[in-house]
């Protein structure tokens, strides 16, 4: 039995779907993660783990909830990321001295060493991701993404609050 050929209206419907910002942003994120993991695969590091290690280097002893906000992650996601890093001996978690209800997170020496090792491949991944764009287009893309996320921040599922200082 022959298969039905898609109609012009179904082609148009798909074209509208594939041109939606949400579809394109999700696809760009998938590609970004794949490029990062390709470059950092030998280190066994995901983009989320790299982000967590980077924030913790800048803010040692940051509360787990603060780390979640600094990355725009929900509590479950940051916990999953931290458990993986902790299992590898890259971070240590413990009660904050000032407030035992809050969990403080710090890089271990191994975590700091891995983060240093990841800098070059992470930068290579960034350059690969941005390579299809001219320098002007790269700046424009980053500006537009910052504007989009800044203007719609209040609608995010998890808040993004960079750590102070």
C-alpha positions as CSV (number, residue, x, y, z in Angstrom):
1,X,0.0,0.0,0.0
2,X,1.5,3.4,-1.0
3,X,2.2,5.9,1.8
4,X,0.3,9.1,1.7
5,X,2.3,12.1,0.6
6,X,2.2,15.0,3.1
7,X,-0.1,17.8,2.1
8,X,1.1,21.3,1.5
9,X,-0.7,22.4,4.7
10,X,1.1,19.7,6.8
11,X,4.4,20.9,5.3
12,X,3.5,24.5,6.3
13,X,2.5,23.3,9.8
14,X,5.9,21.6,10.2
15,X,7.7,24.6,8.8
16,X,6.0,26.8,11.5
17,X,6.9,24.3,14.2
18,X,10.6,24.2,13.1
19,X,10.7,28.0,13.0
20,X,9.4,28.5,16.5
21,X,11.9,30.0,19.0
22,X,11.3,27.3,21.6
23,X,12.1,24.5,19.0
24,X,15.2,26.3,17.8
25,X,16.4,27.1,21.3
26,X,15.9,23.5,22.4
27,X,17.7,22.2,19.3
28,X,20.6,24.7,19.9
29,X,20.9,23.5,23.5
30,X,21.1,19.9,22.3
31,X,23.8,20.8,19.9
32,X,25.7,22.9,22.5
33,X,25.6,20.0,25.0
34,X,26.8,17.6,22.3
35,X,29.7,19.8,21.3
36,X,30.7,20.4,24.9
37,X,30.5,16.7,25.7
38,X,32.5,15.8,22.6
39,X,35.3,18.2,23.7
40,X,35.2,17.3,27.4
41,X,34.2,13.7,27.1
42,X,37.6,12.4,28.0
43,X,37.2,14.3,31.3
44,X,33.7,12.8,31.9
45,X,32.3,16.3,32.4
46,X,28.9,17.6,31.4
47,X,28.0,21.2,30.9
48,X,26.0,21.3,34.1
49,X,28.9,19.8,36.1
50,X,31.3,22.3,34.5
51,X,29.0,25.2,35.5
52,X,28.8,23.9,39.0
53,X,32.6,23.6,39.4
54,X,33.1,27.0,37.9
55,X,30.6,28.7,40.3
56,X,32.1,26.9,43.2
57,X,35.6,28.0,42.3
58,X,34.4,31.6,42.3
59,X,32.4,31.1,45.5
60,X,33.8,28.4,47.8
61,X,31.4,27.2,50.5
62,X,28.4,28.5,48.6
63,X,25.1,27.1,50.0
64,X,23.6,24.3,47.8
65,X,20.5,26.5,47.3
66,X,22.7,29.4,46.2
67,X,24.4,27.2,43.7
68,X,21.1,26.2,42.3
69,X,20.1,29.8,41.9
70,X,23.5,30.7,40.4
71,X,23.0,28.1,37.7
72,X,19.2,28.6,37.2
73,X,18.6,25.0,38.3
74,X,15.8,23.6,40.5
75,X,16.8,21.9,43.7
76,X,16.4,18.4,42.3
77,X,18.7,19.1,39.4
78,X,21.4,20.7,41.4
79,X,21.2,17.8,43.9
80,X,21.6,15.3,41.0
81,X,24.6,17.2,39.7
82,X,26.2,17.5,43.1
83,X,25.8,13.8,43.9
84,X,27.6,12.9,40.7
85,X,30.4,15.3,41.5
86,X,30.6,14.2,45.1
87,X,30.8,10.5,44.1
88,X,33.8,11.3,42.0
89,X,35.4,13.2,44.9
90,X,35.2,16.6,43.1
91,X,33.1,18.4,45.6
92,X,32.4,18.1,49.3
93,X,29.2,19.0,51.0
94,X,28.6,19.8,54.7
95,X,26.5,21.9,57.0
96,X,27.4,25.6,57.0
97,X,29.0,26.7,60.2
98,X,26.8,29.8,60.6
99,X,23.5,27.9,59.8
100,X,23.5,24.2,60.1
101,X,20.2,24.0,58.1
102,X,22.1,25.0,54.9
103,X,24.4,22.8,53.0
104,X,27.7,24.4,51.9
105,X,29.5,23.0,48.9
106,X,33.2,23.4,48.1
107,X,35.6,22.1,45.4
108,X,38.0,19.5,46.5
109,X,41.6,19.5,45.3
110,X,40.6,17.0,42.6
111,X,37.7,19.2,41.6
112,X,39.9,22.2,41.2
113,X,42.4,20.1,39.2
114,X,39.7,18.8,36.9
115,X,38.2,22.3,36.4
116,X,41.7,23.6,35.4
117,X,42.1,20.7,33.0
118,X,38.6,21.4,31.5
119,X,39.3,25.0,30.6
120,X,41.0,24.4,27.2
121,X,38.4,21.8,25.9
122,X,35.5,23.9,27.2
123,X,36.9,27.0,25.4
124,X,37.3,24.8,22.3
125,X,33.7,23.7,22.5
126,X,32.6,27.3,22.8
127,X,34.6,28.3,19.7
128,X,33.2,25.3,17.8
129,X,29.6,26.2,18.7
130,X,30.1,29.9,17.7
131,X,32.1,29.1,14.6
132,X,29.2,29.3,12.1
133,X,28.7,33.0,13.1
134,X,30.8,36.1,12.4
135,X,32.1,38.0,15.4
136,X,29.3,40.5,14.9
137,X,26.7,37.8,14.8
138,X,28.2,36.1,17.9
139,X,27.9,39.4,19.8
140,X,24.3,39.9,18.5
141,X,23.3,36.3,19.4
142,X,24.6,36.7,23.0
143,X,22.9,40.1,23.3
144,X,19.6,38.8,22.1
145,X,19.7,35.7,24.4
146,X,20.6,37.9,27.4
147,X,17.7,40.3,26.5
148,X,15.3,37.4,26.1
149,X,16.3,35.7,29.3
150,X,16.5,38.9,31.2
151,X,13.0,40.1,30.1
152,X,11.4,36.8,30.8
153,X,13.3,35.8,33.9
154,X,10.1,36.0,36.1
155,X,8.6,33.2,34.0
156,X,11.4,30.7,34.4
157,X,10.7,27.5,36.3
158,X,13.9,28.0,38.4
159,X,15.2,31.4,39.4
160,X,18.6,32.6,38.2
161,X,20.4,34.7,40.8
162,X,24.1,35.1,40.4
163,X,26.0,35.0,43.7
164,X,27.0,38.3,45.2
165,X,30.6,39.4,45.4
